[in-house]
Amino acid sequence: MSTAEPLFRIVRGQVDAEELAALTAVLTALAQRAGTAAEPAAPRPAAARWFRLERNAGFLASHSWQTAS
């Protein structure tokens, strides 16, 4: 890590040592948490297996693009 560019900057106000230590502790905890591997999520189906009947027209012509599958 280079010291030429700081990781964060105080934009407004004066920070004392206690506030700076608290900020550093929070940022360190977040960095450690981001580094740990989260458990993988359950696989999700590619498409919904249900449909809303009120959005269905009720009848589709045999040459309709909606009947092609």
mmCIF file of the N, C-alpha and C atoms, coordinates in Angstrom:
data_MODEL
# 
_entry.id   MODEL 
# 
loop_
_atom_site.group_PDB 
_atom_site.id 
_atom_site.type_symbol 
_atom_site.label_atom_id 
_atom_site.label_alt_id 
_atom_site.label_comp_id 
_atom_site.label_asym_id 
_atom_site.label_entity_id 
_atom_site.label_seq_id 
_atom_site.pdbx_PDB_ins_code 
_atom_site.Cartn_x 
_atom_site.Cartn_y 
_atom_site.Cartn_z 
_atom_site.occupancy 
_atom_site.B_iso_or_equiv 
_atom_site.pdbx_formal_charge 
_atom_site.auth_seq_id 
_atom_site.auth_comp_id 
_atom_site.auth_asym_id 
_atom_site.auth_atom_id 
_atom_site.pdbx_PDB_model_num 
ATOM 1   N N  . MET A 1 1  ? 0.848   -1.168  0.000   1.00 0.00 ? 1  MET A N  1 
ATOM 2   C CA . MET A 1 1  ? 0.000   0.000   0.000   1.00 0.00 ? 1  MET A CA 1 
ATOM 3   C C  . MET A 1 1  ? 0.890   1.226   0.000   1.00 0.00 ? 1  MET A C  1 
ATOM 4   N N  . SER A 1 2  ? 0.606   2.160   -0.861  1.00 0.00 ? 2  SER A N  1 
ATOM 5   C CA . SER A 1 2  ? 1.442   3.357   -0.920  1.00 0.00 ? 2  SER A CA 1 
ATOM 6   C C  . SER A 1 2  ? 0.918   4.414   0.041   1.00 0.00 ? 2  SER A C  1 
ATOM 7   N N  . THR A 1 3  ? 1.811   5.228   0.521   1.00 0.00 ? 3  THR A N  1 
ATOM 8   C CA . THR A 1 3  ? 1.415   6.294   1.443   1.00 0.00 ? 3  THR A CA 1 
ATOM 9   C C  . THR A 1 3  ? 1.149   7.593   0.703   1.00 0.00 ? 3  THR A C  1 
ATOM 10  N N  . ALA A 1 4  ? 1.260   7.588   -0.622  1.00 0.00 ? 4  ALA A N  1 
ATOM 11  C CA . ALA A 1 4  ? 1.050   8.809   -1.387  1.00 0.00 ? 4  ALA A CA 1 
ATOM 12  C C  . ALA A 1 4  ? -0.424  9.225   -1.394  1.00 0.00 ? 4  ALA A C  1 
ATOM 13  N N  . GLU A 1 5  ? -1.323  8.258   -1.411  1.00 0.00 ? 5  GLU A N  1 
ATOM 14  C CA . GLU A 1 5  ? -2.754  8.572   -1.486  1.00 0.00 ? 5  GLU A CA 1 
ATOM 15  C C  . GLU A 1 5  ? -3.454  8.016   -0.245  1.00 0.00 ? 5  GLU A C  1 
ATOM 16  N N  . PRO A 1 6  ? -4.110  8.861   0.554   1.00 0.00 ? 6  PRO A N  1 
ATOM 17  C CA . PRO A 1 6  ? -4.772  8.372   1.771   1.00 0.00 ? 6  PRO A CA 1 
ATOM 18  C C  . PRO A 1 6  ? -6.027  7.565   1.439   1.00 0.00 ? 6  PRO A C  1 
ATOM 19  N N  . LEU A 1 7  ? -6.405  6.674   2.348   1.00 0.00 ? 7  LEU A N  1 
ATOM 20  C CA . LEU A 1 7  ? -7.602  5.857   2.155   1.00 0.00 ? 7  LEU A CA 1 
ATOM 21  C C  . LEU A 1 7  ? -8.874  6.652   2.370   1.00 0.00 ? 7  LEU A C  1 
ATOM 22  N N  . PHE A 1 8  ? -8.855  7.591   3.312   1.00 0.00 ? 8  PHE A N  1 
ATOM 23  C CA . PHE A 1 8  ? -10.009 8.457   3.548   1.00 0.00 ? 8  PHE A CA 1 
ATOM 24  C C  . PHE A 1 8  ? -9.518  9.831   3.949   1.00 0.00 ? 8  PHE A C  1 
ATOM 25  N N  . ARG A 1 9  ? -10.406 10.798  3.853   1.00 0.00 ? 9  ARG A N  1 
ATOM 26  C CA . ARG A 1 9  ? -10.041 12.183  4.118   1.00 0.00 ? 9  ARG A CA 1 
ATOM 27  C C  . ARG A 1 9  ? -11.137 12.834  4.942   1.00 0.00 ? 9  ARG A C  1 
ATOM 28  N N  . ILE A 1 10 ? -10.754 13.613  5.931   1.00 0.00 ? 10 ILE A N  1 
ATOM 29  C CA . ILE A 1 10 ? -11.704 14.376  6.733   1.00 0.00 ? 10 ILE A CA 1 
ATOM 30  C C  . ILE A 1 10 ? -12.017 15.651  5.961   1.00 0.00 ? 10 ILE A C  1 
ATOM 31  N N  . VAL A 1 11 ? -13.286 15.800  5.584   1.00 0.00 ? 11 VAL A N  1 
ATOM 32  C CA . VAL A 1 11 ? -13.676 16.925  4.735   1.00 0.00 ? 11 VAL A CA 1 
ATOM 33  C C  . VAL A 1 11 ? -13.990 18.166  5.556   1.00 0.00 ? 11 VAL A C  1 
ATOM 34  N N  . ARG A 1 12 ? -14.655 17.986  6.682   1.00 0.00 ? 12 ARG A N  1 
ATOM 35  C CA . ARG A 1 12 ? -15.078 19.137  7.455   1.00 0.00 ? 12 ARG A CA 1 
ATOM 36  C C  . ARG A 1 12 ? -14.898 18.842  8.936   1.00 0.00 ? 12 ARG A C  1 
ATOM 37  N N  . GLY A 1 13 ? -14.397 19.778  9.668   1.00 0.00 ? 13 GLY A N  1 
ATOM 38  C CA . GLY A 1 13 ? -14.249 19.634  11.117  1.00 0.00 ? 13 GLY A CA 1 
ATOM 39  C C  . GLY A 1 13 ? -12.871 19.154  11.516  1.00 0.00 ? 13 GLY A C  1 
ATOM 40  N N  . GLN A 1 14 ? -12.678 19.079  12.806  1.00 0.00 ? 14 GLN A N  1 
ATOM 41  C CA . GLN A 1 14 ? -11.412 18.615  13.382  1.00 0.00 ? 14 GLN A CA 1 
ATOM 42  C C  . GLN A 1 14 ? -11.660 17.282  14.075  1.00 0.00 ? 14 GLN A C  1 
ATOM 43  N N  . VAL A 1 15 ? -10.798 16.337  13.847  1.00 0.00 ? 15 VAL A N  1 
ATOM 44  C CA . VAL A 1 15 ? -10.941 15.012  14.423  1.00 0.00 ? 15 VAL A CA 1 
ATOM 45  C C  . VAL A 1 15 ? -9.894  14.842  15.511  1.00 0.00 ? 15 VAL A C  1 
ATOM 46  N N  . ASP A 1 16 ? -10.341 14.396  16.686  1.00 0.00 ? 16 ASP A N  1 
ATOM 47  C CA . ASP A 1 16 ? -9.363  14.125  17.733  1.00 0.00 ? 16 ASP A CA 1 
ATOM 48  C C  . ASP A 1 16 ? -8.937  12.661  17.639  1.00 0.00 ? 16 ASP A C  1 
ATOM 49  N N  . ALA A 1 17 ? -8.008  12.263  18.472  1.00 0.00 ? 17 ALA A N  1 
ATOM 50  C CA . ALA A 1 17 ? -7.426  10.922  18.399  1.00 0.00 ? 17 ALA A CA 1 
ATOM 51  C C  . ALA A 1 17 ? -8.458  9.831   18.668  1.00 0.00 ? 17 ALA A C  1 
ATOM 52  N N  . GLU A 1 18 ? -9.389  10.082  19.570  1.00 0.00 ? 18 GLU A N  1 
ATOM 53  C CA . GLU A 1 18 ? -10.400 9.082   19.906  1.00 0.00 ? 18 GLU A CA 1 
ATOM 54  C C  . GLU A 1 18 ? -11.346 8.834   18.732  1.00 0.00 ? 18 GLU A C  1 
ATOM 55  N N  . GLU A 1 19 ? -11.787 9.880   18.064  1.00 0.00 ? 19 GLU A N  1 
ATOM 56  C CA . GLU A 1 19 ? -12.675 9.736   16.903  1.00 0.00 ? 19 GLU A CA 1 
ATOM 57  C C  . GLU A 1 19 ? -11.951 9.051   15.750  1.00 0.00 ? 19 GLU A C  1 
ATOM 58  N N  . LEU A 1 20 ? -10.700 9.382   15.557  1.00 0.00 ? 20 LEU A N  1 
ATOM 59  C CA . LEU A 1 20 ? -9.922  8.757   14.495  1.00 0.00 ? 20 LEU A CA 1 
ATOM 60  C C  . LEU A 1 20 ? -9.719  7.273   14.780  1.00 0.00 ? 20 LEU A C  1 
ATOM 61  N N  . ALA A 1 21 ? -9.507  6.915   16.039  1.00 0.00 ? 21 ALA A N  1 
ATOM 62  C CA . ALA A 1 21 ? -9.359  5.508   16.414  1.00 0.00 ? 21 ALA A CA 1 
ATOM 63  C C  . ALA A 1 21 ? -10.666 4.749   16.184  1.00 0.00 ? 21 ALA A C  1 
ATOM 64  N N  . ALA A 1 22 ? -11.797 5.357   16.510  1.00 0.00 ? 22 ALA A N  1 
ATOM 65  C CA . ALA A 1 22 ? -13.090 4.705   16.293  1.00 0.00 ? 22 ALA A CA 1 
ATOM 66  C C  . ALA A 1 22 ? -13.340 4.494   14.801  1.00 0.00 ? 22 ALA A C  1 
ATOM 67  N N  . LEU A 1 23 ? -13.044 5.486   14.000  1.00 0.00 ? 23 LEU A N  1 
ATOM 68  C CA . LEU A 1 23 ? -13.216 5.367   12.555  1.00 0.00 ? 23 LEU A CA 1 
ATOM 69  C C  . LEU A 1 23 ? -12.310 4.286   11.983  1.00 0.00 ? 23 LEU A C  1 
ATOM 70  N N  . THR A 1 24 ? -11.097 4.229   12.441  1.00 0.00 ? 24 THR A N  1 
ATOM 71  C CA . THR A 1 24 ? -10.161 3.213   11.982  1.00 0.00 ? 24 THR A CA 1 
ATOM 72  C C  . THR A 1 24 ? -10.639 1.820   12.376  1.00 0.00 ? 24 THR A C  1 
ATOM 73  N N  . ALA A 1 25 ? -11.179 1.668   13.577  1.00 0.00 ? 25 ALA A N  1 
ATOM 74  C CA . ALA A 1 25 ? -11.690 0.367   14.022  1.00 0.00 ? 25 ALA A CA 1 
ATOM 75  C C  . ALA A 1 25 ? -12.865 -0.091  13.167  1.00 0.00 ? 25 ALA A C  1 
ATOM 76  N N  . VAL A 1 26 ? -13.752 0.818   12.842  1.00 0.00 ? 26 VAL A N  1 
ATOM 77  C CA . VAL A 1 26 ? -14.909 0.469   12.005  1.00 0.00 ? 26 VAL A CA 1 
ATOM 78  C C  . VAL A 1 26 ? -14.464 0.081   10.612  1.00 0.00 ? 26 VAL A C  1 
ATOM 79  N N  . LEU A 1 27 ? -13.572 0.844   10.018  1.00 0.00 ? 27 LEU A N  1 
ATOM 80  C CA . LEU A 1 27 ? -13.105 0.529   8.666   1.00 0.00 ? 27 LEU A CA 1 
ATOM 81  C C  . LEU A 1 27 ? -12.338 -0.786  8.640   1.00 0.00 ? 27 LEU A C  1 
ATOM 82  N N  . THR A 1 28 ? -11.575 -1.073  9.676   1.00 0.00 ? 28 THR A N  1 
ATOM 83  C CA . THR A 1 28 ? -10.851 -2.335  9.748   1.00 0.00 ? 28 THR A CA 1 
ATOM 84  C C  . THR A 1 28 ? -11.812 -3.510  9.880   1.00 0.00 ? 28 THR A C  1 
ATOM 85  N N  . ALA A 1 29 ? -12.841 -3.368  10.699  1.00 0.00 ? 29 ALA A N  1 
ATOM 86  C CA . ALA A 1 29 ? -13.838 -4.425  10.853  1.00 0.00 ? 29 ALA A CA 1 
ATOM 87  C C  . ALA A 1 29 ? -14.579 -4.681  9.545   1.00 0.00 ? 29 ALA A C  1 
ATOM 88  N N  . LEU A 1 30 ? -14.917 -3.625  8.829   1.00 0.00 ? 30 LEU A N  1 
ATOM 89  C CA . LEU A 1 30 ? -15.591 -3.792  7.543   1.00 0.00 ? 30 LEU A CA 1 
ATOM 90  C C  . LEU A 1 30 ? -14.691 -4.471  6.523   1.00 0.00 ? 30 LEU A C  1 
ATOM 91  N N  . ALA A 1 31 ? -13.418 -4.127  6.528   1.00 0.00 ? 31 ALA A N  1 
ATOM 92  C CA . ALA A 1 31 ? -12.480 -4.740  5.591   1.00 0.00 ? 31 ALA A CA 1 
ATOM 93  C C  . ALA A 1 31 ? -12.290 -6.221  5.902   1.00 0.00 ? 31 ALA A C  1 
ATOM 94  N N  . GLN A 1 32 ? -12.249 -6.579  7.170   1.00 0.00 ? 32 GLN A N  1 
ATOM 95  C CA . GLN A 1 32 ? -12.110 -7.986  7.538   1.00 0.00 ? 32 GLN A CA 1 
ATOM 96  C C  . GLN A 1 32 ? -13.364 -8.769  7.185   1.00 0.00 ? 32 GLN A C  1 
ATOM 97  N N  . ARG A 1 33 ? -14.516 -8.171  7.390   1.00 0.00 ? 33 ARG A N  1 
ATOM 98  C CA . ARG A 1 33 ? -15.769 -8.850  7.075   1.00 0.00 ? 33 ARG A CA 1 
ATOM 99  C C  . ARG A 1 33 ? -15.908 -9.051  5.570   1.00 0.00 ? 33 ARG A C  1 
ATOM 100 N N  . ALA A 1 34 ? -15.452 -8.100  4.787   1.00 0.00 ? 34 ALA A N  1 
ATOM 101 C CA . ALA A 1 34 ? -15.529 -8.228  3.333   1.00 0.00 ? 34 ALA A CA 1 
ATOM 102 C C  . ALA A 1 34 ? -14.573 -9.294  2.835   1.00 0.00 ? 34 ALA A C  1 
ATOM 103 N N  . GLY A 1 35 ? -13.511 -9.548  3.560   1.00 0.00 ? 35 GLY A N  1 
ATOM 104 C CA . GLY A 1 35 ? -12.534 -10.538 3.140   1.00 0.00 ? 35 GLY A CA 1 
ATOM 105 C C  . GLY A 1 35 ? -12.963 -11.962 3.421   1.00 0.00 ? 35 GLY A C  1 
ATOM 106 N N  . THR A 1 36 ? -13.901 -12.181 4.324   1.00 0.00 ? 36 THR A N  1 
ATOM 107 C CA . THR A 1 36 ? -14.343 -13.538 4.637   1.00 0.00 ? 36 THR A CA 1 
ATOM 108 C C  . THR A 1 36 ? -15.304 -14.028 3.569   1.00 0.00 ? 36 THR A C  1 
ATOM 109 N N  . ALA A 1 37 ? -15.259 -15.313 3.320   1.00 0.00 ? 37 ALA A N  1 
ATOM 110 C CA . ALA A 1 37 ? -16.123 -15.894 2.295   1.00 0.00 ? 37 ALA A CA 1 
ATOM 111 C C  . ALA A 1 37 ? -17.519 -16.119 2.882   1.00 0.00 ? 37 ALA A C  1 
ATOM 112 N N  . ALA A 1 38 ? -18.494 -15.606 2.201   1.00 0.00 ? 38 ALA A N  1 
ATOM 113 C CA . ALA A 1 38 ? -19.881 -15.796 2.623   1.00 0.00 ? 38 ALA A CA 1 
ATOM 114 C C  . ALA A 1 38 ? -20.351 -17.156 2.117   1.00 0.00 ? 38 ALA A C  1 
ATOM 115 N N  . GLU A 1 39 ? -21.328 -17.728 2.804   1.00 0.00 ? 39 GLU A N  1 
ATOM 116 C CA . GLU A 1 39 ? -21.845 -19.013 2.354   1.00 0.00 ? 39 GLU A CA 1 
ATOM 117 C C  . GLU A 1 39 ? -22.588 -18.814 1.036   1.00 0.00 ? 39 GLU A C  1 
ATOM 118 N N  . PRO A 1 40 ? -22.452 -19.758 0.125   1.00 0.00 ? 40 PRO A N  1 
ATOM 119 C CA . PRO A 1 40 ? -23.090 -19.585 -1.190  1.00 0.00 ? 40 PRO A CA 1 
ATOM 120 C C  . PRO A 1 40 ? -24.608 -19.604 -1.071  1.00 0.00 ? 40 PRO A C  1 
ATOM 121 N N  . ALA A 1 41 ? -25.227 -18.828 -1.894  1.00 0.00 ? 41 ALA A N  1 
ATOM 122 C CA . ALA A 1 41 ? -26.688 -18.759 -1.904  1.00 0.00 ? 41 ALA A CA 1 
ATOM 123 C C  . ALA A 1 41 ? -27.245 -19.989 -2.614  1.00 0.00 ? 41 ALA A C  1 
ATOM 124 N N  . ALA A 1 42 ? -28.460 -20.319 -2.279  1.00 0.00 ? 42 ALA A N  1 
ATOM 125 C CA . ALA A 1 42 ? -29.121 -21.460 -2.916  1.00 0.00 ? 42 ALA A CA 1 
ATOM 126 C C  . ALA A 1 42 ? -29.368 -21.123 -4.384  1.00 0.00 ? 42 ALA A C  1 
ATOM 127 N N  . PRO A 1 43 ? -29.227 -22.102 -5.258  1.00 0.00 ? 43 PRO A N  1 
ATOM 128 C CA . PRO A 1 43 ? -29.464 -21.826 -6.686  1.00 0.00 ? 43 PRO A CA 1 
ATOM 129 C C  . PRO A 1 43 ? -30.915 -21.430 -6.931  1.00 0.00 ? 43 PRO A C  1 
ATOM 130 N N  . ARG A 1 44 ? -31.090 -20.454 -7.777  1.00 0.00 ? 44 ARG A N  1 
ATOM 131 C CA . ARG A 1 44 ? -32.428 -19.963 -8.085  1.00 0.00 ? 44 ARG A CA 1 
ATOM 132 C C  . ARG A 1 44 ? -32.841 -20.455 -9.467  1.00 0.00 ? 44 ARG A C  1 
ATOM 133 N N  . PRO A 1 45 ? -34.113 -20.730 -9.649  1.00 0.00 ? 45 PRO A N  1 
ATOM 134 C CA . PRO A 1 45 ? -34.565 -21.160 -10.974 1.00 0.00 ? 45 PRO A CA 1 
ATOM 135 C C  . PRO A 1 45 ? -34.426 -20.020 -11.979 1.00 0.00 ? 45 PRO A C  1 
ATOM 136 N N  . ALA A 1 46 ? -34.230 -20.390 -13.229 1.00 0.00 ? 46 ALA A N  1 
ATOM 137 C CA . ALA A 1 46 ? -34.027 -19.396 -14.277 1.00 0.00 ? 46 ALA A CA 1 
ATOM 138 C C  . ALA A 1 46 ? -35.292 -18.580 -14.536 1.00 0.00 ? 46 ALA A C  1 
ATOM 139 N N  . ALA A 1 47 ? -36.441 -19.195 -14.408 1.00 0.00 ? 47 ALA A N  1 
ATOM 140 C CA . ALA A 1 47 ? -37.698 -18.491 -14.673 1.00 0.00 ? 47 ALA A CA 1 
ATOM 141 C C  . ALA A 1 47 ? -38.718 -18.887 -13.604 1.00 0.00 ? 47 ALA A C  1 
ATOM 142 N N  . ALA A 1 48 ? -39.701 -18.046 -13.443 1.00 0.00 ? 48 ALA A N  1 
ATOM 143 C CA . ALA A 1 48 ? -40.766 -18.342 -12.474 1.00 0.00 ? 48 ALA A CA 1 
ATOM 144 C C  . ALA A 1 48 ? -41.592 -19.527 -12.965 1.00 0.00 ? 48 ALA A C  1 
ATOM 145 N N  . ARG A 1 49 ? -42.001 -20.366 -12.041 1.00 0.00 ? 49 ARG A N  1 
ATOM 146 C CA . ARG A 1 49 ? -42.805 -21.521 -12.414 1.00 0.00 ? 49 ARG A CA 1 
ATOM 147 C C  . ARG A 1 49 ? -44.291 -21.229 -12.306 1.00 0.00 ? 49 ARG A C  1 
ATOM 148 N N  . TRP A 1 50 ? -44.641 -20.019 -12.036 1.00 0.00 ? 50 TRP A N  1 
ATOM 149 C CA . TRP A 1 50 ? -46.038 -19.642 -11.920 1.00 0.00 ? 50 TRP A CA 1 
ATOM 150 C C  . TRP A 1 50 ? -46.303 -18.453 -12.825 1.00 0.00 ? 50 TRP A C  1 
ATOM 151 N N  . PHE A 1 51 ? -47.534 -18.148 -13.067 1.00 0.00 ? 51 PHE A N  1 
ATOM 152 C CA . PHE A 1 51 ? -47.915 -16.969 -13.836 1.00 0.00 ? 51 PHE A CA 1 
ATOM 153 C C  . PHE A 1 51 ? -49.214 -16.429 -13.282 1.00 0.00 ? 51 PHE A C  1 
ATOM 154 N N  . ARG A 1 52 ? -49.443 -15.181 -13.537 1.00 0.00 ? 52 ARG A N  1 
ATOM 155 C CA . ARG A 1 52 ? -50.642 -14.534 -13.018 1.00 0.00 ? 52 ARG A CA 1 
ATOM 156 C C  . ARG A 1 52 ? -51.779 -14.708 -14.018 1.00 0.00 ? 52 ARG A C  1 
ATOM 157 N N  . LEU A 1 53 ? -52.842 -15.328 -13.575 1.00 0.00 ? 53 LEU A N  1 
ATOM 158 C CA . LEU A 1 53 ? -53.952 -15.627 -14.473 1.00 0.00 ? 53 LEU A CA 1 
ATOM 159 C C  . LEU A 1 53 ? -54.625 -14.367 -14.986 1.00 0.00 ? 53 LEU A C  1 
ATOM 160 N N  . GLU A 1 54 ? -54.638 -13.306 -14.184 1.00 0.00 ? 54 GLU A N  1 
ATOM 161 C CA . GLU A 1 54 ? -55.316 -12.091 -14.641 1.00 0.00 ? 54 GLU A CA 1 
ATOM 162 C C  . GLU A 1 54 ? -54.571 -11.401 -15.784 1.00 0.00 ? 54 GLU A C  1 
ATOM 163 N N  . ARG A 1 55 ? -53.307 -11.767 -15.980 1.00 0.00 ? 55 ARG A N  1 
ATOM 164 C CA . ARG A 1 55 ? -52.554 -11.179 -17.098 1.00 0.00 ? 55 ARG A CA 1 
ATOM 165 C C  . ARG A 1 55 ? -52.620 -12.049 -18.344 1.00 0.00 ? 55 ARG A C  1 
ATOM 166 N N  . ASN A 1 56 ? -53.212 -13.202 -18.232 1.00 0.00 ? 56 ASN A N  1 
ATOM 167 C CA . ASN A 1 56 ? -53.331 -14.092 -19.366 1.00 0.00 ? 56 ASN A CA 1 
ATOM 168 C C  . ASN A 1 56 ? -54.614 -13.744 -20.131 1.00 0.00 ? 56 ASN A C  1 
ATOM 169 N N  . ALA A 1 57 ? -54.531 -13.700 -21.440 1.00 0.00 ? 57 ALA A N  1 
ATOM 170 C CA . ALA A 1 57 ? -55.681 -13.336 -22.258 1.00 0.00 ? 57 ALA A CA 1 
ATOM 171 C C  . ALA A 1 57 ? -56.739 -14.436 -22.275 1.00 0.00 ? 57 ALA A C  1 
ATOM 172 N N  . GLY A 1 58 ? -56.368 -15.653 -21.937 1.00 0.00 ? 58 GLY A N  1 
ATOM 173 C CA . GLY A 1 58 ? -57.330 -16.741 -21.932 1.00 0.00 ? 58 GLY A CA 1 
ATOM 174 C C  . GLY A 1 58 ? -57.262 -17.583 -23.187 1.00 0.00 ? 58 GLY A C  1 
ATOM 175 N N  . PHE A 1 59 ? -57.038 -16.970 -24.319 1.00 0.00 ? 59 PHE A N  1 
ATOM 176 C CA . PHE A 1 59 ? -56.926 -17.693 -25.574 1.00 0.00 ? 59 PHE A CA 1 
ATOM 177 C C  . PHE A 1 59 ? -55.754 -17.138 -26.358 1.00 0.00 ? 59 PHE A C  1 
ATOM 178 N N  . LEU A 1 60 ? -54.948 -18.026 -26.854 1.00 0.00 ? 60 LEU A N  1 
ATOM 179 C CA . LEU A 1 60 ? -53.831 -17.622 -27.711 1.00 0.00 ? 60 LEU A CA 1 
ATOM 180 C C  . LEU A 1 60 ? -53.971 -18.344 -29.039 1.00 0.00 ? 60 LEU A C  1 
ATOM 181 N N  . ALA A 1 61 ? -53.833 -17.603 -30.096 1.00 0.00 ? 61 ALA A N  1 
ATOM 182 C CA . ALA A 1 61 ? -53.910 -18.198 -31.420 1.00 0.00 ? 61 ALA A CA 1 
ATOM 183 C C  . ALA A 1 61 ? -52.727 -19.153 -31.627 1.00 0.00 ? 61 ALA A C  1 
ATOM 184 N N  . SER A 1 62 ? -52.895 -20.106 -32.492 1.00 0.00 ? 62 SER A N  1 
ATOM 185 C CA . SER A 1 62 ? -51.844 -21.103 -32.716 1.00 0.00 ? 62 SER A CA 1 
ATOM 186 C C  . SER A 1 62 ? -50.608 -20.482 -33.343 1.00 0.00 ? 62 SER A C  1 
ATOM 187 N N  . HIS A 1 63 ? -50.747 -19.338 -33.982 1.00 0.00 ? 63 HIS A N  1 
ATOM 188 C CA . HIS A 1 63 ? -49.596 -18.693 -34.619 1.00 0.00 ? 63 HIS A CA 1 
ATOM 189 C C  . HIS A 1 63 ? -49.037 -17.553 -33.765 1.00 0.00 ? 63 HIS A C  1 
ATOM 190 N N  . SER A 1 64 ? -49.486 -17.442 -32.513 1.00 0.00 ? 64 SER A N  1 
ATOM 191 C CA . SER A 1 64 ? -49.025 -16.382 -31.619 1.00 0.00 ? 64 SER A CA 1 
ATOM 192 C C  . SER A 1 64 ? -47.594 -16.631 -31.179 1.00 0.00 ? 64 SER A C  1 
ATOM 193 N N  . TRP A 1 65 ? -46.851 -15.584 -30.975 1.00 0.00 ? 65 TRP A N  1 
ATOM 194 C CA . TRP A 1 65 ? -45.465 -15.696 -30.509 1.00 0.00 ? 65 TRP A CA 1 
ATOM 195 C C  . TRP A 1 65 ? -45.423 -16.218 -29.070 1.00 0.00 ? 65 TRP A C  1 
ATOM 196 N N  . GLN A 1 66 ? -46.527 -16.051 -28.331 1.00 0.00 ? 66 GLN A N  1 
ATOM 197 C CA . GLN A 1 66 ? -46.555 -16.499 -26.946 1.00 0.00 ? 66 GLN A CA 1 
ATOM 198 C C  . GLN A 1 66 ? -46.709 -18.004 -26.809 1.00 0.00 ? 66 GLN A C  1 
ATOM 199 N N  . THR A 1 67 ? -47.211 -18.672 -27.837 1.00 0.00 ? 67 THR A N  1 
ATOM 200 C CA . THR A 1 67 ? -47.375 -20.107 -27.762 1.00 0.00 ? 67 THR A CA 1 
ATOM 201 C C  . THR A 1 67 ? -46.101 -20.840 -28.161 1.00 0.00 ? 67 THR A C  1 
ATOM 202 N N  . ALA A 1 68 ? -45.188 -20.158 -28.810 1.00 0.00 ? 68 ALA A N  1 
ATOM 203 C CA . ALA A 1 68 ? -43.922 -20.784 -29.218 1.00 0.00 ? 68 ALA A CA 1 
ATOM 204 C C  . ALA A 1 68 ? -43.048 -21.001 -27.995 1.00 0.00 ? 68 ALA A C  1 
ATOM 205 N N  . SER A 1 69 ? -42.614 -22.227 -27.818 1.00 0.00 ? 69 SER A N  1 
ATOM 206 C CA . SER A 1 69 ? -41.729 -22.491 -26.687 1.00 0.00 ? 69 SER A CA 1 
ATOM 207 C C  . SER A 1 69 ? -40.659 -23.478 -27.021 1.00 0.00 ? 69 SER A C  1 
# 
